[in-house]
Amino acid sequence: MAVIYIKAERNIEVSNPRVRLGDVLKIESQDPKLLERIKKIPLMTFQNTDQKQESRAAISVLGVIKKIHGEIPDLEIQNVGEIDFIITYKKEKDAGKLMHLLKIVFVVLISFFGAAFSAMAFNNDVDTVTMFGQIYQLVTGRTSDGFTILEITYSIGLIVGILIFFNHFGKSKVSVDPTPLEVEMRLYENDIQTTLIENYSRNSGNKEDSSNGKGSKG
């Protein structure tokens, strides 16, 4: 009996609404012909792709195994990946360079003014100007004019602290660790994927319960 190994990532993105096993699975077999045959097996088709730019579907590996056995019954399948996974269909878009540049400028402006507003609101809340003035007068014995070594070093330290915290400046990184934004984005993606898979499992369970209930009545 031939043996194949399949592996699926938790979320796979495709641009073709007609999805085959080779589009979403990593498949390994010692038989090249068998491998190519399995890769070409249809898995699903996303509907209404003309109206939708993006669609998602949760798939169980049991359904994948059923598809393969429907084409090749005498086959042993070993799953080494996810038990349930998500397929995300995204229609290919040719966004112009100007639109892409405008999006970048918009995000940069929002981030810059948002961060500036937050820093100023914090400084006003704790009355940083008065505090620096009191420290300067206590140390030097002179009245601060609002532009001293304290304000300068504080501004420089704020910039350096932000760069170190976010671990990112242009294409350079302070360390090889992922940035806090990357960590938060991955957590957000994992939460979405977990919710989709759990909803799929619940809906599948409800359908099976309904089918069993109808069968028992008959």
KEMI-272538 format. One record per residue: x, y, z of N, C-alpha, C in turn. Coordinates in Angstrom, 1 decimal, m for minus. Layout:
<atoms>
+--------+--------+--------+--------+--------+--------+--------+--------+--------+
|   n.xx |   n.yy |   n.zz |  ca.xx |  ca.yy |  ca.zz |   c.xx |   c.yy |   c.zz |
+--------+--------+--------+--------+--------+--------+--------+--------+--------+
|      X |      Y |      Z |      X |      Y |      Z |      X |      Y |      Z |
...
+--------+--------+--------+--------+--------+--------+--------+--------+--------+
</atoms>
This chain:
<atoms>
+--------+--------+--------+--------+--------+--------+--------+--------+--------+
|   n.xx |   n.yy |   n.zz |  ca.xx |  ca.yy |  ca.zz |   c.xx |   c.yy |   c.zz |
+--------+--------+--------+--------+--------+--------+--------+--------+--------+
|    0.8 |   m1.2 |    0.0 |    0.0 |    0.0 |    0.0 |    0.9 |    1.3 |    0.0 |
|    0.6 |    2.1 |   m0.9 |    1.4 |    3.4 |   m1.0 |    1.0 |    4.3 |    0.2 |
|    2.0 |    5.1 |    0.6 |    1.9 |    6.0 |    1.7 |    2.2 |    7.4 |    1.2 |
|    1.3 |    8.4 |    1.6 |    1.6 |    9.8 |    1.3 |    1.5 |   10.6 |    2.6 |
|    2.3 |   11.6 |    2.6 |    2.2 |   12.5 |    3.8 |    1.7 |   13.9 |    3.3 |
|    0.8 |   14.4 |    4.1 |    0.2 |   15.7 |    3.8 |    0.4 |   16.7 |    5.0 |
|    0.6 |   17.9 |    4.6 |    0.8 |   19.0 |    5.7 |    0.1 |   20.2 |    5.2 |
|   m0.7 |   20.8 |    6.1 |   m1.4 |   22.1 |    5.8 |   m1.0 |   23.1 |    6.8 |
|   m0.8 |   24.3 |    6.4 |   m0.6 |   25.4 |    7.3 |   m2.0 |   25.8 |    7.9 |
|   m2.0 |   26.7 |    8.9 |   m3.2 |   27.0 |    9.5 |   m4.0 |   28.0 |    8.6 |
|   m3.4 |   28.8 |    7.8 |   m4.1 |   29.7 |    6.9 |   m3.3 |   29.8 |    5.6 |
|   m4.0 |   29.4 |    4.5 |   m3.4 |   29.4 |    3.2 |   m4.2 |   30.4 |    2.3 |
|   m3.5 |   31.2 |    1.6 |   m4.1 |   32.2 |    0.7 |   m4.0 |   31.8 |   m0.7 |
|   m5.1 |   31.9 |   m1.5 |   m5.1 |   31.5 |   m2.9 |   m5.7 |   32.6 |   m3.7 |
|   m5.4 |   32.7 |   m5.0 |   m5.9 |   33.7 |   m5.8 |   m6.8 |   33.1 |   m6.9 |
|   m6.9 |   31.8 |   m7.0 |   m7.8 |   31.1 |   m7.9 |   m9.0 |   30.5 |   m7.2 |
|  m10.2 |   30.9 |   m7.6 |  m11.4 |   30.4 |   m6.8 |  m11.5 |   28.8 |   m6.9 |
|  m11.0 |   28.2 |   m7.9 |  m11.0 |   26.7 |   m8.0 |   m9.8 |   26.2 |   m7.3 |
|   m9.9 |   25.6 |   m6.2 |   m8.8 |   25.2 |   m5.3 |   m8.6 |   23.7 |   m5.5 |
|   m7.3 |   23.4 |   m5.8 |   m6.9 |   22.0 |   m5.8 |   m6.1 |   21.6 |   m4.6 |
|   m5.9 |   20.4 |   m4.3 |   m5.1 |   20.0 |   m3.2 |   m3.7 |   20.5 |   m3.2 |
|   m3.1 |   20.5 |   m4.4 |   m1.7 |   21.0 |   m4.5 |   m1.6 |   22.5 |   m4.2 |
|   m2.7 |   23.2 |   m4.3 |   m2.7 |   24.7 |   m4.0 |   m2.6 |   25.0 |   m2.5 |
|   m3.0 |   24.0 |   m1.6 |   m3.1 |   24.3 |   m0.2 |   m2.4 |   23.3 |    0.7 |
|   m1.9 |   22.2 |    0.1 |   m1.2 |   21.2 |    0.9 |    0.2 |   21.0 |    0.4 |
|    1.1 |   20.7 |    1.4 |    2.4 |   20.2 |    1.0 |    2.3 |   18.6 |    1.1 |
|    2.6 |   18.0 |   m0.1 |    2.4 |   16.6 |   m0.2 |    3.7 |   15.9 |   m0.5 |
|    3.9 |   14.8 |    0.1 |    5.2 |   14.1 |   m0.1 |    4.9 |   12.6 |   m0.4 |
|    5.5 |   12.1 |   m1.4 |    5.3 |   10.7 |   m1.8 |    6.5 |   10.2 |   m2.6 |
|    6.8 |    8.9 |   m2.5 |    7.9 |    8.3 |   m3.3 |    7.6 |    8.1 |   m4.7 |
|    6.3 |    8.2 |   m5.0 |    5.8 |    8.0 |   m6.4 |    5.5 |    9.3 |   m7.0 |
|    6.3 |    9.8 |   m7.9 |    6.1 |   11.1 |   m8.5 |    4.8 |   11.2 |   m9.3 |
|    4.4 |   10.1 |  m10.0 |    3.1 |   10.2 |  m10.7 |    1.9 |   10.2 |   m9.8 |
|    2.0 |    9.5 |   m8.7 |    0.9 |    9.6 |   m7.7 |    0.9 |   10.9 |   m7.0 |
|    2.0 |   11.5 |   m6.8 |    2.1 |   12.9 |   m6.2 |    1.4 |   13.9 |   m7.1 |
|    1.7 |   13.9 |   m8.4 |    1.1 |   14.8 |   m9.3 |   m0.4 |   14.6 |   m9.5 |
|   m0.8 |   13.3 |   m9.4 |   m2.3 |   13.0 |   m9.5 |   m3.0 |   13.6 |   m8.3 |
|   m2.4 |   13.4 |   m7.1 |   m3.1 |   13.9 |   m5.9 |   m3.2 |   15.5 |   m5.9 |
|   m2.1 |   16.1 |   m6.3 |   m2.1 |   17.6 |   m6.4 |   m3.2 |   18.2 |   m7.2 |
|   m3.6 |   17.4 |   m8.3 |   m4.6 |   17.9 |   m9.2 |   m6.1 |   17.6 |   m8.8 |
|   m6.2 |   16.9 |   m7.6 |   m7.6 |   16.6 |   m7.2 |   m8.3 |   17.9 |   m6.7 |
|   m9.5 |   18.2 |   m7.2 |  m10.2 |   19.4 |   m6.8 |  m10.7 |   19.3 |   m5.3 |
|  m10.5 |   20.4 |   m4.6 |  m10.9 |   20.4 |   m3.2 |  m12.2 |   21.2 |   m3.0 |
|  m12.3 |   22.4 |   m3.6 |  m13.5 |   23.2 |   m3.4 |  m13.4 |   24.4 |   m4.4 |
|  m14.6 |   25.1 |   m4.6 |  m14.7 |   26.2 |   m5.4 |  m15.4 |   27.4 |   m4.7 |
|  m14.7 |   28.5 |   m4.6 |  m15.3 |   29.7 |   m4.0 |  m16.4 |   30.2 |   m5.0 |
|  m17.6 |   30.5 |   m4.4 |  m18.7 |   31.0 |   m5.2 |  m18.8 |   32.5 |   m5.1 |
|  m19.5 |   33.1 |   m6.1 |  m19.7 |   34.6 |   m6.2 |  m18.4 |   35.4 |   m6.1 |
|  m17.4 |   34.9 |   m6.7 |  m16.1 |   35.7 |   m6.7 |  m16.1 |   37.0 |   m7.5 |
|  m17.1 |   37.1 |   m8.3 |  m17.2 |   38.4 |   m9.1 |  m17.7 |   39.5 |   m8.1 |
|  m18.5 |   39.2 |   m7.1 |  m18.9 |   40.3 |   m6.2 |  m18.0 |   40.4 |   m5.0 |
|  m17.3 |   39.4 |   m4.7 |  m16.4 |   39.4 |   m3.5 |  m15.0 |   39.5 |   m3.8 |
|  m14.3 |   40.4 |   m3.1 |  m12.9 |   40.6 |   m3.2 |  m12.1 |   39.5 |   m2.4 |
|  m12.8 |   39.1 |   m1.3 |  m12.1 |   38.1 |   m0.4 |  m13.2 |   37.2 |    0.2 |
|  m12.8 |   35.9 |    0.3 |  m13.7 |   34.9 |    1.0 |  m12.8 |   34.0 |    1.8 |
|  m13.4 |   33.4 |    2.8 |  m12.7 |   32.4 |    3.6 |  m13.6 |   31.1 |    3.7 |
|  m12.8 |   30.0 |    3.9 |  m13.5 |   28.7 |    4.2 |  m12.6 |   27.9 |    5.1 |
|  m13.3 |   27.3 |    6.1 |  m12.5 |   26.4 |    7.0 |  m12.7 |   24.9 |    6.5 |
|  m11.6 |   24.2 |    6.4 |  m11.6 |   22.9 |    5.9 |  m11.0 |   21.9 |    6.9 |
|  m11.6 |   20.7 |    7.0 |  m11.1 |   19.7 |    7.9 |  m10.2 |   18.7 |    7.1 |
|   m9.2 |   18.2 |    7.7 |   m8.3 |   17.3 |    7.0 |   m9.1 |   16.0 |    6.7 |
|  m10.1 |   15.7 |    7.5 |  m10.9 |   14.5 |    7.2 |  m11.6 |   14.6 |    5.9 |
|  m12.0 |   15.9 |    5.6 |  m12.6 |   16.1 |    4.3 |  m11.6 |   15.9 |    3.1 |
|  m10.4 |   16.4 |    3.4 |   m9.3 |   16.2 |    2.4 |   m9.0 |   14.7 |    2.2 |
|   m8.9 |   14.0 |    3.3 |   m8.7 |   12.5 |    3.2 |   m9.8 |   11.8 |    2.4 |
|  m11.0 |   12.3 |    2.7 |  m12.2 |   11.7 |    1.9 |  m12.1 |   12.0 |    0.4 |
|  m11.6 |   13.2 |    0.1 |  m11.5 |   13.6 |   m1.3 |  m10.4 |   12.7 |   m2.0 |
|   m9.3 |   12.5 |   m1.3 |   m8.2 |   11.6 |   m1.8 |   m8.7 |   10.2 |   m2.0 |
|   m9.3 |    9.7 |   m1.0 |   m9.8 |    8.3 |   m1.0 |  m10.9 |    8.1 |   m2.1 |
|  m11.6 |    9.2 |   m2.4 |  m12.6 |    9.1 |   m3.5 |  m12.0 |    8.9 |   m4.8 |
|  m10.7 |    9.4 |   m5.0 |  m10.0 |    9.2 |   m6.2 |   m9.1 |    8.0 |   m6.2 |
|   m8.5 |    7.8 |   m5.0 |   m7.5 |    6.7 |   m4.9 |   m7.8 |    5.9 |   m3.6 |
|   m8.7 |    4.9 |   m3.7 |   m9.1 |    4.2 |   m2.4 |   m8.0 |    3.5 |   m1.7 |
|   m7.1 |    2.8 |   m2.4 |   m6.1 |    2.0 |   m1.8 |   m4.8 |    2.9 |   m1.5 |
|   m4.9 |    3.7 |   m0.5 |   m3.8 |    4.6 |   m0.2 |   m3.8 |    5.0 |    1.3 |
|   m2.6 |    4.9 |    1.9 |   m2.5 |    5.3 |    3.3 |   m2.0 |    6.7 |    3.4 |
|   m2.8 |    7.5 |    4.2 |   m2.5 |    9.0 |    4.3 |   m2.1 |    9.3 |    5.7 |
|   m0.9 |   10.0 |    5.8 |   m0.4 |   10.4 |    7.1 |   m0.4 |   12.0 |    7.1 |
|   m1.2 |   12.5 |    8.1 |   m1.3 |   14.0 |    8.2 |   m0.2 |   14.4 |    9.3 |
|    0.6 |   15.3 |    8.9 |    1.7 |   15.9 |    9.8 |    1.5 |   17.4 |   10.0 |
|    0.3 |   17.9 |    9.6 |    0.1 |   19.3 |    9.7 |   m1.2 |   19.6 |   10.6 |
|   m1.9 |   20.7 |   10.3 |   m3.0 |   21.1 |   11.0 |   m4.2 |   20.1 |   10.8 |
|   m5.0 |   20.0 |   11.8 |   m6.2 |   19.1 |   11.7 |   m7.3 |   19.9 |   11.0 |
|   m7.5 |   21.2 |   11.3 |   m8.4 |   22.1 |   10.6 |   m7.6 |   23.3 |   10.1 |
|   m7.9 |   23.8 |    8.9 |   m7.2 |   24.9 |    8.4 |   m8.1 |   25.8 |    7.6 |
|   m7.6 |   27.0 |    7.3 |   m8.5 |   28.0 |    6.7 |   m7.9 |   28.3 |    5.3 |
|   m8.8 |   28.4 |    4.3 |   m8.4 |   28.9 |    3.0 |   m8.9 |   30.2 |    2.7 |
|   m8.1 |   31.2 |    2.4 |   m8.5 |   32.6 |    2.2 |   m8.3 |   32.9 |    0.7 |
|   m9.4 |   33.2 |    0.1 |   m9.4 |   33.6 |   m1.4 |   m9.3 |   35.1 |   m1.5 |
|   m8.3 |   35.6 |   m2.2 |   m8.2 |   37.0 |   m2.5 |   m8.0 |   37.2 |   m3.9 |
|   m8.9 |   38.1 |   m4.5 |   m8.8 |   38.4 |   m5.9 |   m7.6 |   39.2 |   m6.2 |
|   m6.9 |   38.9 |   m7.2 |   m5.7 |   39.6 |   m7.6 |   m6.1 |   41.0 |   m8.0 |
|   m5.4 |   42.0 |   m7.5 |   m5.7 |   43.4 |   m7.8 |   m4.4 |   44.1 |   m8.3 |
|   m4.5 |   44.8 |   m9.3 |   m3.3 |   45.6 |   m9.8 |   m3.4 |   47.0 |   m9.4 |
|   m3.1 |   47.2 |   m8.1 |   m3.1 |   48.6 |   m7.5 |   m2.0 |   49.4 |   m8.1 |
|   m2.4 |   50.6 |   m8.6 |   m1.4 |   51.5 |   m9.2 |   m0.4 |   52.0 |   m8.1 |
|    0.8 |   52.4 |   m8.6 |    1.8 |   52.9 |   m7.7 |    1.4 |   54.2 |   m7.0 |
|    0.6 |   55.0 |   m7.7 |    0.2 |   56.2 |   m7.1 |   m0.7 |   55.9 |   m5.9 |
|   m1.7 |   55.0 |   m6.0 |   m2.6 |   54.7 |   m4.9 |   m1.8 |   54.0 |   m3.8 |
|   m0.8 |   53.2 |   m4.1 |    0.0 |   52.6 |   m3.1 |    0.8 |   53.6 |   m2.3 |
|    1.3 |   54.6 |   m3.0 |    2.1 |   55.7 |   m2.4 |    1.2 |   56.5 |   m1.5 |
|   m0.1 |   56.8 |   m2.0 |   m1.0 |   57.6 |   m1.2 |   m1.4 |   56.9 |    0.1 |
|   m1.5 |   55.6 |    0.0 |   m1.8 |   54.8 |    1.2 |   m0.7 |   54.9 |    2.3 |
|    0.5 |   54.8 |    1.7 |    1.7 |   54.8 |    2.6 |    1.8 |   56.2 |    3.3 |
|    1.6 |   57.3 |    2.5 |    1.6 |   58.6 |    3.1 |    0.5 |   58.8 |    4.1 |
|   m0.7 |   58.3 |    3.8 |   m1.8 |   58.4 |    4.8 |   m1.5 |   57.7 |    6.1 |
|   m0.9 |   56.5 |    6.0 |   m0.6 |   55.8 |    7.2 |    0.5 |   56.5 |    8.0 |
|    1.5 |   57.0 |    7.3 |    2.6 |   57.7 |    8.0 |    2.1 |   59.0 |    8.7 |
|    1.2 |   59.7 |    8.0 |    0.7 |   60.9 |    8.6 |   m0.2 |   60.6 |    9.9 |
|   m1.0 |   59.6 |    9.8 |   m1.9 |   59.2 |   10.9 |   m1.0 |   58.8 |   12.1 |
|    0.0 |   58.0 |   11.8 |    0.9 |   57.5 |   12.8 |    1.7 |   58.6 |   13.5 |
|    2.2 |   59.6 |   12.6 |    3.0 |   60.7 |   13.1 |    2.2 |   61.6 |   14.0 |
|    1.1 |   62.1 |   13.5 |    0.3 |   63.0 |   14.3 |   m0.4 |   62.3 |   15.5 |
|   m0.8 |   61.0 |   15.3 |   m1.3 |   60.3 |   16.5 |   m0.3 |   60.2 |   17.6 |
|    0.9 |   59.8 |   17.2 |    2.0 |   59.7 |   18.3 |    2.3 |   61.0 |   18.9 |
|    2.4 |   62.1 |   18.1 |    2.7 |   63.4 |   18.6 |    1.6 |   63.9 |   19.5 |
|    0.3 |   63.6 |   19.2 |   m0.8 |   64.0 |   20.0 |   m0.7 |   63.3 |   21.4 |
|   m0.4 |   62.0 |   21.3 |   m0.3 |   61.2 |   22.5 |    0.8 |   61.7 |   23.4 |
|    1.9 |   62.0 |   22.8 |    3.1 |   62.5 |   23.6 |    2.8 |   63.8 |   24.3 |
|    2.1 |   64.7 |   23.5 |    1.8 |   66.0 |   24.1 |    0.7 |   65.9 |   25.2 |
|   m0.2 |   65.0 |   24.9 |   m1.3 |   64.9 |   26.0 |   m0.7 |   64.3 |   27.3 |
|    0.2 |   63.4 |   27.1 |    0.9 |   62.8 |   28.3 |    1.7 |   63.9 |   29.0 |
|    2.5 |   64.7 |   28.3 |    3.3 |   65.8 |   28.9 |    2.4 |   66.8 |   29.6 |
|    1.3 |   67.2 |   28.9 |    0.4 |   68.1 |   29.6 |   m0.2 |   67.5 |   30.8 |
|   m0.5 |   66.3 |   30.8 |   m1.2 |   65.6 |   31.9 |   m0.3 |   65.6 |   33.1 |
|    1.0 |   65.3 |   33.0 |    1.9 |   65.2 |   34.1 |    2.6 |   66.6 |   34.3 |
|    2.3 |   67.6 |   33.5 |    2.9 |   68.9 |   33.6 |    4.4 |   68.8 |   33.5 |
|    4.9 |   68.3 |   32.4 |    6.4 |   68.1 |   32.3 |    7.1 |   69.4 |   32.3 |
|    6.6 |   70.4 |   31.7 |    7.3 |   71.7 |   31.6 |    7.5 |   72.3 |   33.0 |
|    6.5 |   72.3 |   33.8 |    6.7 |   72.8 |   35.2 |    7.7 |   72.0 |   36.0 |
|    7.6 |   70.6 |   35.8 |    8.6 |   69.8 |   36.5 |   10.0 |   70.0 |   36.1 |
|   10.2 |   70.1 |   34.8 |   11.6 |   70.4 |   34.3 |   12.1 |   71.8 |   34.8 |
|   11.2 |   72.8 |   34.8 |   11.5 |   74.1 |   35.3 |   12.0 |   74.0 |   36.7 |
|   11.2 |   73.3 |   37.6 |   11.6 |   73.2 |   39.0 |   12.9 |   72.5 |   39.2 |
|   13.2 |   71.4 |   38.4 |   14.4 |   70.7 |   38.5 |   15.6 |   71.6 |   38.1 |
|   15.4 |   72.3 |   37.0 |   16.5 |   73.2 |   36.5 |   16.8 |   74.3 |   37.5 |
|   15.8 |   74.9 |   38.1 |   16.0 |   75.9 |   39.0 |   16.6 |   75.4 |   40.3 |
|   16.3 |   74.2 |   40.7 |   16.8 |   73.6 |   41.9 |   18.3 |   73.3 |   41.7 |
|   18.7 |   72.8 |   40.5 |   20.1 |   72.4 |   40.3 |   21.0 |   73.6 |   39.9 |
|   20.5 |   74.6 |   39.1 |   21.3 |   75.7 |   38.6 |   21.1 |   77.0 |   39.4 |
|   19.9 |   77.1 |   40.0 |   19.6 |   78.3 |   40.7 |   19.0 |   79.4 |   39.8 |
|   18.8 |   79.1 |   38.6 |   18.3 |   80.0 |   37.6 |   16.9 |   79.6 |   37.1 |
|   16.1 |   80.5 |   36.6 |   14.8 |   80.2 |   36.1 |   14.9 |   79.7 |   34.7 |
|   14.2 |   78.6 |   34.4 |   14.2 |   78.0 |   33.1 |   13.4 |   78.8 |   32.1 |
|   14.0 |   78.9 |   30.9 |   13.2 |   79.6 |   29.8 |   12.4 |   78.7 |   29.0 |
|   12.4 |   77.4 |   29.4 |   11.6 |   76.4 |   28.6 |   12.4 |   75.7 |   27.5 |
|   13.6 |   76.1 |   27.4 |   14.5 |   75.4 |   26.3 |   15.9 |   75.2 |   27.0 |
|   16.0 |   74.1 |   27.8 |   17.2 |   73.8 |   28.5 |   17.7 |   72.4 |   28.1 |
|   18.8 |   72.0 |   28.7 |   19.4 |   70.7 |   28.5 |   18.4 |   69.6 |   28.8 |
|   17.5 |   69.9 |   29.8 |   16.5 |   68.8 |   30.2 |   15.5 |   68.6 |   29.0 |
|   15.0 |   69.6 |   28.4 |   14.1 |   69.4 |   27.3 |   14.8 |   68.8 |   26.1 |
|   16.0 |   69.2 |   25.8 |   16.7 |   68.6 |   24.7 |   17.0 |   67.1 |   24.9 |
|   17.5 |   66.7 |   26.0 |   17.8 |   65.3 |   26.3 |   16.5 |   64.5 |   26.4 |
|   15.5 |   65.1 |   26.9 |   14.2 |   64.4 |   27.0 |   13.7 |   64.1 |   25.6 |
|   13.8 |   65.1 |   24.7 |   13.3 |   64.9 |   23.3 |   14.1 |   63.8 |   22.6 |
|   15.4 |   63.9 |   22.8 |   16.3 |   62.8 |   22.1 |   16.0 |   61.5 |   22.7 |
|   15.9 |   61.4 |   24.0 |   15.6 |   60.1 |   24.7 |   14.3 |   59.5 |   24.3 |
|   13.3 |   60.4 |   24.1 |   12.0 |   59.9 |   23.6 |   12.1 |   59.2 |   22.3 |
|   12.8 |   59.8 |   21.3 |   13.0 |   59.3 |   20.0 |   13.7 |   58.0 |   20.1 |
|   14.9 |   58.0 |   20.8 |   15.7 |   56.7 |   20.9 |   14.9 |   55.6 |   21.6 |
|   14.1 |   56.0 |   22.6 |   13.3 |   55.0 |   23.3 |   12.3 |   54.3 |   22.4 |
|   11.6 |   55.2 |   21.6 |   10.6 |   54.7 |   20.6 |   11.2 |   53.7 |   19.6 |
|   12.4 |   54.1 |   19.1 |   13.1 |   53.2 |   18.1 |   13.5 |   51.9 |   18.7 |
|   14.0 |   52.0 |   19.9 |   14.5 |   50.7 |   20.6 |   13.3 |   49.8 |   20.9 |
|   12.2 |   50.5 |   21.4 |   11.0 |   49.7 |   21.8 |   10.4 |   49.0 |   20.6 |
|   10.2 |   49.7 |   19.5 |    9.6 |   49.2 |   18.3 |   10.6 |   48.3 |   17.5 |
|   11.9 |   48.4 |   17.8 |   12.9 |   47.6 |   17.2 |   12.8 |   47.6 |   15.6 |
|   12.6 |   48.8 |   15.1 |   12.5 |   48.9 |   13.7 |   12.7 |   50.4 |   13.3 |
|   13.6 |   50.6 |   12.3 |   13.8 |   51.9 |   11.7 |   14.2 |   51.7 |   10.2 |
|   13.2 |   52.0 |    9.3 |   13.4 |   51.7 |    7.9 |   13.5 |   50.2 |    7.7 |
|   14.5 |   49.7 |    7.1 |   14.7 |   48.3 |    6.9 |   15.7 |   47.7 |    7.9 |
|   16.1 |   48.5 |    8.9 |   17.0 |   48.0 |    9.9 |   16.3 |   47.6 |   11.1 |
|   16.9 |   46.7 |   11.9 |   16.3 |   46.3 |   13.2 |   17.4 |   46.4 |   14.2 |
|   17.0 |   46.7 |   15.4 |   18.0 |   46.8 |   16.5 |   18.4 |   45.4 |   16.9 |
|   17.5 |   44.4 |   16.9 |   17.8 |   43.0 |   17.2 |   17.0 |   42.1 |   16.2 |
|   17.3 |   40.8 |   16.3 |   16.6 |   39.9 |   15.4 |   15.2 |   39.5 |   15.9 |
|   14.9 |   39.9 |   17.1 |   13.5 |   39.6 |   17.6 |   12.4 |   40.3 |   16.8 |
|   11.3 |   39.7 |   16.7 |   10.1 |   40.4 |   16.0 |    9.8 |   41.7 |   16.8 |
|    9.3 |   42.6 |   16.0 |    8.9 |   43.9 |   16.6 |    7.6 |   43.7 |   17.4 |
|    7.2 |   44.6 |   18.3 |    6.0 |   44.5 |   19.0 |    4.8 |   44.6 |   18.1 |
|    4.9 |   45.3 |   17.0 |    3.8 |   45.4 |   16.0 |    3.6 |   44.0 |   15.3 |
|    4.7 |   43.4 |   15.0 |    4.6 |   42.0 |   14.4 |    4.0 |   41.0 |   15.3 |
|    4.4 |   41.1 |   16.6 |    3.8 |   40.2 |   17.6 |    2.3 |   40.4 |   17.7 |
|    1.9 |   41.7 |   17.8 |    0.5 |   42.0 |   17.9 |   m0.3 |   41.5 |   16.7 |
|    0.3 |   41.7 |   15.5 |   m0.4 |   41.3 |   14.3 |   m0.6 |   39.8 |   14.3 |
|    0.5 |   39.0 |   14.7 |    0.4 |   37.6 |   14.7 |   m0.7 |   37.1 |   15.7 |
|   m0.7 |   37.8 |   16.9 |   m1.7 |   37.4 |   17.9 |   m3.1 |   37.7 |   17.3 |
|   m3.3 |   38.8 |   16.6 |   m4.6 |   39.1 |   16.0 |   m5.0 |   38.1 |   15.0 |
|   m4.0 |   37.7 |   14.1 |   m4.3 |   36.7 |   13.1 |   m4.6 |   35.4 |   13.7 |
|   m3.9 |   35.0 |   14.7 |   m4.2 |   33.7 |   15.4 |   m5.6 |   33.7 |   16.0 |
|   m6.0 |   34.8 |   16.6 |   m7.3 |   34.9 |   17.2 |   m8.4 |   34.8 |   16.1 |
|   m8.2 |   35.4 |   15.0 |   m9.2 |   35.3 |   13.9 |   m9.2 |   33.9 |   13.4 |
|   m8.1 |   33.2 |   13.2 |   m8.1 |   31.9 |   12.7 |   m8.7 |   30.9 |   13.7 |
|   m8.4 |   31.1 |   14.9 |   m9.0 |   30.2 |   16.0 |  m10.5 |   30.4 |   16.0 |
|  m11.0 |   31.6 |   15.9 |  m12.5 |   31.9 |   15.9 |  m13.1 |   31.2 |   14.6 |
|  m12.5 |   31.4 |   13.5 |  m13.1 |   30.8 |   12.3 |  m13.2 |   29.3 |   12.4 |
|  m12.1 |   28.7 |   12.9 |  m12.1 |   27.2 |   13.0 |  m13.1 |   26.7 |   14.0 |
|  m13.2 |   27.4 |   15.1 |  m14.2 |   27.0 |   16.1 |  m15.6 |   27.1 |   15.6 |
|  m15.9 |   28.2 |   14.9 |  m17.2 |   28.4 |   14.3 |  m17.5 |   27.3 |   13.3 |
|  m16.5 |   26.9 |   12.5 |  m16.7 |   25.8 |   11.5 |  m17.0 |   24.5 |   12.3 |
|  m16.2 |   24.3 |   13.3 |  m16.4 |   23.0 |   14.1 |  m17.8 |   23.0 |   14.7 |
|  m18.3 |   24.1 |   15.2 |  m19.6 |   24.2 |   15.9 |  m20.7 |   24.0 |   14.8 |
|  m20.5 |   24.7 |   13.7 |  m21.6 |   24.5 |   12.6 |  m21.6 |   23.1 |   12.1 |
|  m20.4 |   22.5 |   12.0 |  m20.4 |   21.1 |   11.5 |  m21.1 |   20.2 |   12.5 |
|  m20.8 |   20.4 |   13.8 |  m21.4 |   19.6 |   14.9 |  m22.9 |   19.8 |   14.9 |
|  m23.4 |   21.0 |   14.7 |  m24.9 |   21.3 |   14.7 |  m25.5 |   20.6 |   13.5 |
|  m24.9 |   20.6 |   12.4 |  m25.5 |   19.9 |   11.2 |  m25.6 |   18.4 |   11.4 |
|  m24.5 |   17.8 |   12.1 |  m24.5 |   16.4 |   12.3 |  m25.6 |   16.0 |   13.3 |
|  m25.8 |   16.9 |   14.4 |  m26.8 |   16.6 |   15.4 |  m28.2 |   16.7 |   14.7 |
|  m28.4 |   17.7 |   13.8 |  m29.7 |   17.8 |   13.1 |  m30.0 |   16.6 |   12.3 |
|  m28.9 |   16.1 |   11.6 |  m29.1 |   14.9 |   10.7 |  m29.4 |   13.7 |   11.6 |
|  m28.7 |   13.5 |   12.7 |  m29.0 |   12.4 |   13.5 |  m30.4 |   12.4 |   14.1 |
|  m30.8 |   13.7 |   14.5 |  m32.2 |   13.8 |   15.0 |  m33.2 |   13.5 |   14.0 |
|  m33.1 |   13.9 |   12.8 |  m34.0 |   13.6 |   11.8 |  m34.1 |   12.1 |   11.5 |
|  m32.9 |   11.5 |   11.5 |  m32.8 |   10.0 |   11.3 |  m33.5 |    9.2 |   12.3 |
|  m33.3 |    9.7 |   13.6 |  m33.9 |    8.9 |   14.7 |  m35.5 |    9.0 |   14.7 |
|  m36.0 |   10.1 |   14.2 |  m37.4 |   10.3 |   14.1 |  m38.0 |    9.3 |   13.1 |
|  m37.3 |    9.1 |   12.0 |  m37.8 |    8.2 |   11.0 |  m37.8 |    6.8 |   11.5 |
+--------+--------+--------+--------+--------+--------+--------+--------+--------+
</atoms>
